[in-house]
């Protein structure tokens, strides 16, 4: 049986890497993208191959939409050379950065950087890759719990993710004719190096978040990687145009 091929942006570390490992264990092949972490991405390719899956890693700067046509050609070449195919099955728009700044102190440069990486990038990358995405494929965007609850310092970041959540519904509506389902996953606070690793490394912050979470702890990468694998599974095929928060019940 033909393996599904999943393309994950920003997969050299953090949640993207974890999702790739979970998907490999569920029988998916992977196309990974990295910005600066080439060595980490290539090491992950080795891990995925050790799990019996095929995988390739390609460079991509999601902030540079002018590079997307060339990236699509690289994807096309990888599909042909590695899988003898002309399409992939699922796109996970995961790549991103975190900016923590009070609304009154957020600079225009910070705002523009977030727009380019968190909103404009996924919008036009998805558009560019549509001809390579198989009919009846899947798109999974990544948002944040901060689009539901408000914590000071994340106005710009959360605003971009709110845009991604609205975009998700429009993509589901407009791509439904091709049988493509589109959802958005919204992680809560997770122990990764995101945002400087504050949730992971600051014991006081970690405990404070755990105290506001129904399950009594902060999230782990496996909590998100497993949810991504679930949402991309064939058994989840009737879930469409939905925001799925994976936060353990944070601020309920």
LINKANOR-V232949 format. One record per run of one state. SS is the DSSP state (@ for helix, = for strand, . for the rest). FROM is the first residue (numbers start at 1). LEN is the number of residues. If there is no record, write none. Layout:
# LINKANOR-V232949
ss=SS from=FROM len=LEN
ss=SS from=FROM len=LEN
This chain:
# LINKANOR-V232949
ss=. from=1 len=4
ss== from=5 len=4
ss=. from=9 len=5
ss=@ from=14 len=12
ss=. from=26 len=3
ss== from=29 len=6
ss=. from=35 len=3
ss=@ from=38 len=13
ss=. from=51 len=4
ss== from=55 len=5
ss=. from=60 len=5
ss=@ from=65 len=19
ss=. from=84 len=4
ss== from=88 len=6
ss=. from=94 len=9
ss=@ from=103 len=3
ss=. from=106 len=2
ss=@ from=108 len=25
ss== from=133 len=12
ss=@ from=145 len=3
ss=. from=148 len=7
ss=@ from=155 len=24
ss=. from=179 len=2
ss== from=181 len=7
ss=. from=188 len=2
ss== from=190 len=1
ss=. from=191 len=3
ss=@ from=194 len=8
ss=. from=202 len=1
ss=@ from=203 len=9
ss=. from=212 len=1
ss== from=213 len=1
ss=. from=214 len=5
ss== from=219 len=1
ss=. from=220 len=1
ss=@ from=221 len=12
ss=. from=233 len=1
ss=@ from=234 len=3
ss=. from=237 len=6
ss== from=243 len=4
ss=. from=247 len=3
ss== from=250 len=1
ss=. from=251 len=2
